[in-house]
């Protein structure tokens, strides 16, 4: 059963963002990691790369599928979760604790286009 975390914003493509000040931690939802199965590789951008809301910034590969990562917001990558390079299965263990990239938000108003936890739960039922 997928877990849902309060206080995050979610995209239709199953990425979440946890906002702390002018920064956002972006990862895949627990629902997404369940759908993917055992994660074996995470393709991440480099620090200082720009990401754009609605655009691909990397990919997650599992034993049964590969899925593009779509940025829920625009901004500059300030950190990548290097632990995922050697142990991508951390996403299966706890998708919410193991964010993929940290970005400095360039347009915080884009957060208004994302779903809260209740709307995301409904989206996952569809």
Order of alpha helices (4+ residues) and beta strands (2+ residues): beta-beta-beta-alpha-beta-beta-beta-beta-beta-alpha-alpha-beta-alpha
